Amino acid sequence: MLFREEDLGLRKALSPPGRVRQADVEKVVEALEQTAATADAVDVQKLAEETERGRRKVVSTLALLAAAGGVEVTATGQVKPGD
């Protein structure tokens, strides 16, 4: 049987996404609330810097929060707390 290094990428692509930890959610929500007090919407990169989390981690956390109605994503890609 032949093995190619590229075959490992397929398995990784088909695997389920990583889990979001509660600490990540709390940190993102806290930073969003603090920043939203001075601005209407926040850039994802700024949230990543404030939370000291990676951009991908923040994006996946925001996706879960958006699905639950906790945040709204604007047309420009910025984020603001949900209603």
C-alpha positions as CSV (number, residue, x, y, z in Angstrom):
1,M,0.0,0.0,0.0
2,L,1.3,3.4,-0.9
3,F,1.3,6.3,1.5
4,R,1.4,9.9,0.6
5,E,2.0,12.8,3.1
6,E,-0.9,14.7,1.5
7,D,-3.4,12.1,2.6
8,L,-3.1,13.3,6.2
9,G,-4.5,16.7,5.2
10,L,-7.8,15.1,4.0
11,R,-8.3,13.4,7.4
12,K,-7.7,16.7,9.2
13,A,-10.1,18.5,6.9
14,L,-12.9,16.0,7.5
15,S,-12.5,16.0,11.3
16,P,-14.9,18.0,13.4
17,P,-13.9,21.5,14.5
18,G,-12.2,22.0,17.8
19,R,-14.1,22.7,20.9
20,V,-14.5,26.1,22.4
21,R,-13.7,26.3,26.1
22,Q,-15.8,28.2,28.6
23,A,-12.8,30.3,29.6
24,D,-12.5,31.5,25.9
25,V,-16.2,32.4,25.8
26,E,-16.0,34.4,29.0
27,K,-12.8,36.2,27.9
28,V,-14.3,37.2,24.5
29,V,-17.6,38.3,26.1
30,E,-15.8,40.4,28.7
31,A,-13.6,42.1,26.1
32,L,-16.6,42.7,23.8
33,E,-18.5,44.3,26.7
34,Q,-15.6,46.5,27.7
35,T,-14.9,47.6,24.1
36,A,-18.6,48.1,23.2
37,A,-18.8,50.7,26.0
38,T,-16.7,53.0,24.0
39,A,-17.5,51.9,20.4
40,D,-20.6,50.6,18.6
41,A,-18.9,47.6,17.0
42,V,-15.5,45.9,17.4
43,D,-13.1,44.4,14.9
44,V,-12.3,40.7,15.4
45,Q,-8.6,41.3,15.3
46,K,-8.9,43.8,18.1
47,L,-10.8,41.3,20.2
48,A,-8.1,38.7,19.5
49,E,-5.4,41.1,20.7
50,E,-7.4,42.1,23.8
51,T,-8.2,38.5,24.8
52,E,-4.7,37.2,24.0
53,R,-6.3,34.5,22.0
54,G,-5.7,33.5,18.4
55,R,-7.9,35.0,15.7
56,R,-9.3,31.6,14.7
57,K,-10.2,30.9,18.4
58,V,-12.0,34.2,18.6
59,V,-13.8,33.7,15.3
60,S,-15.1,30.2,16.4
61,T,-16.2,31.6,19.7
62,L,-18.0,34.5,18.1
63,A,-19.7,32.1,15.7
64,L,-21.1,30.1,18.6
65,L,-22.2,33.3,20.3
66,A,-23.8,34.6,17.1
67,A,-25.7,31.3,16.7
68,A,-27.1,31.7,20.2
69,G,-28.0,35.4,19.6
70,G,-25.3,36.7,22.0
71,V,-23.5,38.9,19.4
72,E,-24.4,40.4,16.0
73,V,-22.0,40.5,13.1
74,T,-22.3,43.7,11.0
75,A,-22.0,43.9,7.2
76,T,-18.4,45.1,7.6
77,G,-17.5,42.0,9.7
78,Q,-17.3,43.8,13.0
79,V,-19.0,42.5,16.1
80,K,-21.4,44.0,18.6
81,P,-23.3,42.6,21.6
82,G,-26.7,41.1,20.7
83,D,-30.0,42.5,21.9
